[in-house]
């Protein structure tokens, strides 16, 4: 059964009209999920609920909860859901989700080190410690690069083990890959973002496991009053359908 048929069957139990939802939905999305997971989710959702207007914003990590709450106050006629990639809240108890939001983890994976094939000392390693990475210049990719701060998840992760020497902050995948491939510096990515063909098919970039336990949780954020909104529940069901088929083959 196709993703769309499964999704349609689920919501026919709700209402005999499969197009009964209408309104505005704003989706804030982390960069890890934005290129692959979000488009597939929207494609499923829109075929079932074409009357819903969807707006998307790509944002970075720990900035998303703050922006979510700000937009929730400003956009009274819009429901908001955020797709976010977080370090495990058990491993990083100092990450605090604002009281007005709830986080629901859907998919667990891990962080990976990104190093150049031309860096023999690192490229030959089976696992790399965070402290070893910190001895090298750090490359960061952030859609909020112009407002770069400690709210960038990469900075937050590195900062737990030392002070990162940030060599470059870029806002797109191609610049990120080129910086790693040419050995300008090293970086981190998640298994989710690493599934992009530009990364996984690179001949000049090596992805290596991190020694320390570093769990990634991809999930969604909503305000408590939106937990049971039909529109949000419908979108989350589409997101779950997509994640069941991850990793995707391109």
C-alpha positions in Angstrom: 0.0 0.0 0.0 1.4 3.5 -0.9 2.1 6.1 1.7 -0.8 8.2 0.4 -3.3 5.3 0.5 -2.2 4.4 4.1 -2.6 8.0 5.1 -5.9 8.4 3.4 -7.3 5.3 5.1 -6.2 6.6 8.5 -8.1 9.8 8.1 -11.2 8.4 6.6 -11.9 7.1 10.1 -12.0 10.7 11.2 -14.4 12.0 8.6 -16.1 10.8 5.5 -14.7 13.8 3.5 -11.0 13.4 3.0 -10.6 17.1 2.2 -12.4 18.3 5.4 -9.3 20.2 6.7 -8.6 23.8 5.8 -6.6 26.7 7.3 -3.0 27.8 7.5 -0.1 25.7 8.7 3.4 27.1 9.4 6.1 24.5 9.5 9.5 25.5 11.1 12.1 22.9 10.0 15.7 22.1 11.0 18.2 21.9 8.2 18.6 18.1 8.6 15.0 17.4 7.7 14.4 20.3 5.2 15.9 18.9 2.0 14.3 15.4 2.1 11.9 14.7 4.9 9.8 17.9 4.8 9.1 17.8 1.0 8.0 14.2 1.2 5.8 15.0 4.2 4.1 18.0 2.5 3.5 16.0 -0.7 1.5 13.3 1.2 -0.3 15.9 3.3 -1.3 18.1 0.4 -2.7 15.3 -1.7 -5.1 14.5 1.2 -5.8 18.1 2.3 -5.3 20.4 -0.6 -7.2 23.3 1.0 -4.6 23.8 3.7 -2.1 26.6 3.0 1.4 25.6 4.1 4.2 28.0 4.8 7.7 26.6 5.6 10.8 28.2 7.2 14.2 26.6 7.5 15.8 27.4 10.8 18.7 26.1 13.0 18.4 24.0 16.1 17.9 25.6 19.4 16.6 28.8 17.8 13.5 27.0 16.7 11.6 26.7 20.0 12.1 30.5 20.6 10.9 31.4 17.2 8.0 29.0 17.4 6.7 30.8 20.5 7.2 34.2 19.0 5.3 33.3 15.8 2.6 31.6 17.9 1.9 35.0 19.5 2.1 36.9 16.2 0.1 34.6 13.9 -3.3 34.1 15.4 -4.9 32.4 12.4 -2.0 30.0 11.8 -1.3 26.7 13.4 2.4 26.0 13.9 4.4 22.8 14.1 8.2 22.5 14.2 10.4 19.7 13.0 13.6 19.7 15.0 16.8 17.6 15.3 17.9 17.6 18.9 20.7 16.0 21.0 19.1 13.5 23.3 17.5 15.3 26.2 18.7 12.5 28.5 22.3 13.0 27.4 22.0 16.8 27.5 19.7 17.6 30.4 20.8 21.3 30.1 18.7 21.6 26.9 15.4 23.0 28.1 12.3 22.9 26.1 10.2 26.0 27.0 7.2 25.2 29.3 4.7 26.3 26.7 6.0 23.7 24.2 6.1 19.9 24.1 8.7 17.9 22.2 7.8 14.5 20.7 10.7 12.3 19.5 10.0 10.2 16.4 13.3 9.0 15.1 16.6 8.3 16.9 20.0 8.2 15.1 23.5 9.6 15.7 26.0 12.3 15.0 28.9 11.7 12.6 32.2 13.5 12.1 32.8 15.0 8.7 36.5 15.0 7.7 38.5 15.4 4.4 39.9 12.3 2.6 43.1 14.4 2.3 43.5 14.5 6.1 45.2 11.1 6.6 45.4 11.4 10.4 41.6 11.6 10.7 40.4 9.8 7.6 41.9 6.5 8.8 40.1 6.6 12.2 37.3 4.2 12.9 35.9 6.5 15.6 36.8 10.1 16.5 36.4 11.8 19.9 35.0 15.3 20.2 38.2 16.5 21.7 40.2 15.3 18.7 37.8 17.2 16.4 38.3 20.3 18.5 42.0 20.3 17.7 41.0 21.3 14.1 39.2 24.3 12.7 35.4 23.8 12.7 33.1 24.3 9.8 29.4 25.0 10.6 26.4 25.0 8.4 23.4 27.0 9.6 20.4 28.6 7.8 20.7 31.3 10.5 24.3 31.9 9.7 23.9 35.7 9.6 22.7 35.5 13.3 25.2 32.8 14.3 25.2 32.2 18.1 25.5 29.5 20.7 22.0 28.5 19.7 23.5 26.7 16.8 23.3 23.0 17.7 26.8 22.3 16.4 28.3 25.0 18.6 26.4 23.6 21.6 27.7 20.1 21.0 31.3 21.1 20.6 31.2 23.6 23.5 30.5 20.8 25.9 34.0 19.3 25.2 36.0 22.6 24.7 36.0 25.9 22.9 35.5 25.4 19.1 37.7 27.4 16.7 35.0 28.3 14.2 36.7 28.7 10.8 33.7 29.2 8.7 29.9 29.3 8.9 28.0 28.6 5.7 24.3 28.6 4.8 24.2 25.9 2.1 25.1 22.3 1.5 27.5 22.8 -1.4 29.7 25.3 0.4 29.7 23.0 3.5 30.8 20.0 1.4 33.5 21.9 -0.4 34.9 23.3 2.9 35.2 19.8 4.3 36.5 18.2 1.1 39.3 20.7 0.7 40.3 20.2 4.3 39.5 23.8 5.4 38.1 22.2 8.6 36.0 19.4 10.2 32.4 19.3 11.2 29.5 17.2 12.5 26.3 16.1 10.8 23.5 13.7 11.7 22.7 10.4 9.9 19.6 12.2 8.6 21.5 15.0 6.8 24.2 12.5 5.8 21.6 10.7 3.7 21.7 13.5 1.1 23.4 12.2 -2.1 25.8 15.2 -2.1 27.3 14.0 1.2 27.0 10.2 1.0 28.4 10.0 -2.6 31.3 12.4 -2.0 34.6 10.8 -2.8 36.5 13.5 -0.8 34.6 13.5 2.4 34.7 10.8 5.1 31.9 10.3 7.7 33.2 8.7 10.9 31.4 7.7 14.1 31.9 9.8 17.3 33.4 7.9 20.3 31.2 9.6 22.8 27.5 8.6 23.0 25.8 11.2 20.9 22.2 10.4 20.2 20.1 12.5 17.8 16.3 12.8 18.2 14.3 14.0 15.3 10.8 15.0 16.4 8.3 17.8 16.5 7.4 20.7 18.7 3.9 22.0 19.3 2.2 24.3 21.9 0.1 22.4 24.4 -3.2 23.8 23.0 -2.2 22.4 19.5 -1.5 18.8 20.7 -4.8 17.5 19.5 -5.5 19.9 16.6 -6.8 17.9 13.6 -4.5 19.9 11.3 -1.4 19.3 13.4 -2.3 15.6 14.0 -2.8 15.1 10.3 0.6 16.6 9.5 2.4 14.5 12.1 0.8 11.4 10.7 2.2 12.2 7.3 5.6 12.9 8.9 5.5 9.5 10.6 4.7 7.8 7.3 7.8 9.4 5.7 10.1 8.4 8.6 9.0 4.8 8.3 10.8 4.7 4.9 14.0 6.5 6.0 16.8 6.2 4.9 15.7 7.0 1.4 17.5 5.9 -1.7 18.1 8.7 -4.2 
